[in-house]
Amino acid sequence: MGVRVGLIGTGYAAKVRAESFLGHVQSDVVRVAGRDLSRAKAFAMEYGLTVSESWQDLVSAADVDLVVISTVSALHGDMTEAALDADKHVVVEYPLSLDVVQAERLVMMAEAKGLMLHVEHIELLGGLHLAMRSHLPSIGTPLYINYRTLNPQHPAPKKWTYHQKLSGFPFCNALSRVNRLTRVFGEVRAVDCCMRMRLDEQEENYFKSILSSGRLQFANGAVAERTYGKGEDLWAYRREVEIQGSMGAISFNRNEGILTTAEGKKKIAVAPRKGLFLQDTQTVLAHLPEGEPLYVTASESLYALKVGDAMRRASESGQTVHLD
């Protein structure tokens, strides 16, 4: 019998996860739970699963070995803690928790129990990240990084990702925007950040637009500017990465890359974002029975979360926050 999987969530990521696990001989998806019971029942019918009335029932079910959490960010921490407490392995989308103290506790809890705690970071498997890593040696010592993601939405959707409490601070909820940088450039010494949010006039738990911009000072001397925004107050889509080094520069505009050095300019090929959840699932299934290393550790994700939370504190205080 393969790994028996319980899924929490019924959205896009949960569907891709279900198909990835069901398509592998080493695993079988047995249960699903969701915030909306009717959607969970429809999901279960589509994939031939058992419905759990609540996520609490799913994590305690005797026929589940691995809990996969693909739901709102605000629930990640409590769900992961309950699953680990029930001696289940866990795969959770980033962030591990919106509470850094809880996230630290969960990493230690998994280690103490000898359980797998995998925080999904598929951005590290993507073509842009791999192209960026492979061309860094060509530009010498990295000095300056500018990373912008702006996503106009007209009108702003009434989704949990536009809900203040369910999504949390932008650089914690959208943790990949921090983790991509800490994975490449290492330890962060200090951060500055500011944020602007326009709330929905009818439902103040939701926002119409959010814009957050911060600066990270790395221990190696590099400085990164990171801007993330979405919603109705933005009008031009941007997904850009620029890295200036002592011997050249790398820049990406969506999936088009350019390497600039003293020898001139050269195009950088970027593989499309396809099959990343499947790759992630395959590493999980290779890790569980055989102990193959995961492509990212829970401790690495936790460090990125600490940096993201420092940016939250900097935006609230208006002061530079120094990290230990």
C-alpha positions in Angstrom: 0.0 0.0 0.0 1.3 3.5 -0.9 1.2 6.7 1.0 -2.4 7.5 1.9 -3.1 11.2 1.4 -5.7 13.5 2.9 -6.3 16.8 1.1 -7.5 20.0 2.8 -8.8 22.4 0.2 -10.8 22.2 -3.0 -9.3 24.9 -5.2 -6.9 24.8 -8.1 -3.8 23.7 -6.1 -5.8 20.9 -4.4 -7.0 19.7 -7.8 -3.5 19.6 -9.1 -2.3 17.8 -6.0 -5.0 15.2 -6.2 -4.1 14.5 -9.8 -0.4 14.3 -9.0 -0.8 11.9 -6.1 -3.4 9.8 -7.9 -1.2 9.5 -10.9 1.7 8.0 -8.9 2.0 4.3 -7.9 3.4 5.2 -4.5 0.4 7.1 -3.3 -3.3 7.2 -3.1 -5.6 10.1 -2.2 -8.3 8.8 0.2 -9.9 11.8 1.8 -10.8 15.5 1.3 -12.1 18.3 3.5 -12.8 21.9 2.7 -14.3 25.1 4.1 -17.4 24.6 2.0 -18.9 21.1 2.6 -20.8 21.1 -0.7 -17.6 21.9 -2.7 -15.8 19.2 -0.8 -18.5 16.7 -1.7 -18.3 17.7 -5.4 -14.5 17.4 -5.2 -14.8 13.9 -3.6 -17.2 12.7 -6.3 -14.9 13.9 -9.1 -11.9 12.0 -7.7 -13.5 9.1 -5.9 -12.6 10.2 -2.4 -14.2 10.1 1.1 -15.4 13.4 2.5 -14.4 14.4 6.0 -16.9 16.7 7.6 -14.1 19.0 8.9 -10.4 19.4 8.6 -10.1 18.3 12.2 -11.7 14.9 11.3 -9.4 14.5 8.3 -6.1 15.0 10.2 -7.2 12.5 12.9 -8.4 9.9 10.4 -6.7 6.5 10.8 -6.5 5.9 7.0 -4.4 9.1 6.4 -0.6 9.0 6.5 0.1 12.4 4.8 -1.9 15.6 5.2 -1.7 18.1 2.3 -2.8 21.6 3.2 -4.0 23.7 0.2 -6.3 26.3 1.8 -6.3 29.8 3.2 -3.0 31.0 4.7 -4.5 32.0 8.1 -5.3 28.3 8.8 -2.0 26.8 7.8 -0.4 26.9 11.2 -3.3 25.4 13.2 -3.9 22.7 10.6 -0.2 21.7 10.5 0.0 21.6 14.3 -3.0 19.3 14.5 -1.6 17.0 11.8 1.8 16.8 13.4 0.1 16.2 16.8 -1.7 13.3 15.2 1.6 11.9 13.9 1.0 12.7 10.2 3.5 13.8 7.7 2.6 17.3 6.3 2.8 19.1 3.0 1.7 22.7 3.3 1.6 25.6 0.9 3.7 28.6 2.0 3.5 30.2 4.5 3.8 27.5 7.2 2.0 29.9 9.5 1.3 33.7 9.7 2.6 33.5 13.2 6.4 33.2 13.3 6.5 31.8 16.9 4.0 29.1 15.9 6.0 28.3 12.7 9.2 27.9 14.8 7.4 25.6 17.1 6.1 23.5 14.2 9.5 23.0 12.7 10.9 21.8 16.0 7.9 19.6 16.6 8.3 17.8 13.2 12.0 17.3 13.9 11.4 15.9 17.4 8.8 13.5 16.1 10.7 12.4 13.0 7.9 13.6 10.7 8.2 15.2 7.3 7.2 18.8 7.2 7.5 20.1 3.7 6.6 23.7 2.9 5.9 23.9 -0.8 8.0 26.5 -2.7 7.5 25.6 -6.3 9.0 28.9 -7.4 12.4 27.3 -6.7 11.7 24.7 -9.4 10.5 27.2 -12.0 12.3 28.2 -15.1 12.9 31.8 -14.1 14.6 30.8 -10.8 16.8 28.2 -12.4 17.8 30.5 -15.2 18.7 33.2 -12.7 20.8 30.9 -10.6 22.6 29.4 -13.6 23.6 32.9 -14.9 24.6 34.5 -11.7 28.3 33.5 -12.0 28.5 35.6 -15.2 27.8 38.9 -13.5 30.4 38.7 -10.7 29.5 39.9 -7.2 25.8 40.7 -6.9 25.3 44.3 -5.7 21.7 45.3 -6.4 18.4 43.4 -6.9 15.1 44.9 -8.0 12.1 42.5 -8.0 8.7 43.8 -9.0 5.4 42.0 -9.2 2.3 44.1 -9.9 -1.0 42.6 -10.9 -3.9 44.9 -11.8 -7.4 43.5 -11.1 -10.5 45.4 -12.3 -12.7 44.7 -10.3 -10.8 43.3 -7.3 -12.2 39.8 -6.6 -14.0 38.8 -3.4 -11.5 36.0 -2.7 -9.7 35.1 0.4 -6.5 36.4 -1.1 -8.1 39.8 -0.9 -9.2 39.3 2.7 -7.0 41.0 5.3 -7.2 38.4 8.1 -7.2 35.3 5.9 -4.3 36.3 3.7 -2.1 38.2 6.2 0.8 40.6 5.4 1.8 40.5 1.7 5.4 39.4 2.2 4.3 36.6 4.5 1.3 35.4 2.5 3.3 35.8 -0.8 6.4 34.3 0.8 7.9 33.1 -2.4 8.7 36.7 -3.2 11.1 36.7 -0.2 12.2 33.1 -0.3 13.5 33.4 -3.9 15.9 36.1 -2.7 17.0 34.6 0.6 17.7 31.3 -1.1 20.1 33.0 -3.6 21.6 35.8 -1.5 21.5 34.4 2.0 21.3 36.1 5.3 19.4 39.4 5.7 20.8 42.0 8.2 18.0 44.7 8.0 14.8 45.6 6.3 12.7 48.7 5.6 9.1 48.5 4.3 6.0 50.5 3.6 2.5 49.4 2.7 -0.6 51.0 1.2 -4.0 49.3 1.3 -7.4 50.5 0.1 -10.3 48.8 1.8 -13.6 47.8 0.3 -16.1 50.4 1.5 -18.9 47.8 1.9 -16.9 45.0 3.5 -13.8 46.3 5.3 -12.3 42.8 5.8 -11.7 42.9 2.1 -9.4 45.3 0.3 -9.6 46.7 -3.2 -5.9 47.2 -3.7 -2.7 46.6 -1.8 0.9 47.8 -2.5 3.9 46.9 -0.4 7.5 47.9 -1.1 10.6 47.0 0.9 14.3 47.0 1.0 16.5 44.1 2.2 20.1 44.6 3.2 22.0 41.3 2.9 25.0 40.3 5.0 27.0 39.9 1.8 26.5 43.6 1.0 23.8 43.3 -1.7 20.7 45.4 -1.5 17.4 44.3 -2.8 14.2 46.3 -3.5 11.1 44.2 -3.5 7.7 45.6 -4.6 4.4 43.6 -4.6 1.0 44.8 -5.4 -2.4 43.8 -6.8 -5.9 45.2 -7.2 -7.8 48.1 -8.6 -5.3 50.9 -8.1 -2.8 49.3 -10.4 -3.0 49.5 -14.2 0.2 47.9 -15.7 1.1 44.3 -15.1 4.8 43.8 -14.1 6.8 40.6 -13.3 10.4 41.8 -13.5 13.7 40.8 -11.9 16.9 42.8 -12.3 20.3 41.8 -10.7 23.2 44.2 -11.1 26.7 42.7 -10.4 30.3 43.8 -10.5 30.8 42.3 -14.0 27.3 42.5 -15.6 23.6 42.3 -15.1 20.7 39.9 -15.5 17.2 41.1 -16.2 13.9 39.2 -16.7 10.7 40.6 -18.0 8.1 37.8 -17.5 9.8 34.9 -19.2 12.2 36.9 -21.4 15.7 37.1 -20.0 18.8 39.2 -20.9 22.4 38.8 -19.8 24.4 42.1 -20.2 28.2 42.0 -19.8 31.2 43.8 -21.3 30.9 41.4 -24.3 27.4 42.6 -25.0 23.8 41.3 -24.6 22.7 37.7 -24.8 19.2 36.3 -24.5 18.5 33.9 -21.6 16.1 31.0 -22.2 13.4 30.5 -19.5 11.5 27.3 -19.3 7.7 27.6 -19.0 6.0 27.2 -15.6 4.5 23.7 -16.2 4.3 20.6 -14.1 5.8 22.3 -11.0 3.3 20.8 -8.5 4.0 17.4 -10.1 7.7 17.9 -9.5 7.1 18.9 -5.9 4.9 15.8 -5.4 7.5 13.5 -6.8 10.2 14.9 -4.4 7.8 14.3 -1.5 7.2 10.7 -2.5 10.9 10.1 -3.0 11.6 11.6 0.4 9.1 9.6 2.5 10.1 6.0 1.8 13.7 6.5 0.7 14.9 9.6 2.5 15.8 11.5 -0.6 16.5 15.2 0.2 13.7 17.7 -0.4 14.6 20.7 -2.6 13.8 23.1 0.3 13.8 22.6 4.0 11.2 23.8 6.5 13.9 25.7 8.2 14.7 27.6 5.0 11.0 28.5 4.6 10.9 29.6 8.3 13.9 31.9 7.7 12.1 33.6 4.8 9.0 33.9 7.0 11.1 35.7 9.6 12.3 38.1 7.0 8.8 38.7 5.7 7.5 39.3 9.3 10.4 41.8 9.9 9.1 43.6 6.8 5.6 43.7 8.4 7.0 45.2 11.6 9.0 47.7 9.6 5.9 48.8 7.7 3.9 49.2 10.9 6.6 51.1 12.8 8.1 53.1 9.9 11.5 52.1 11.3 14.3 49.9 10.0 14.1 46.4 11.6 17.4 44.6 12.2 17.4 40.8 12.2 19.6 38.7 14.5 
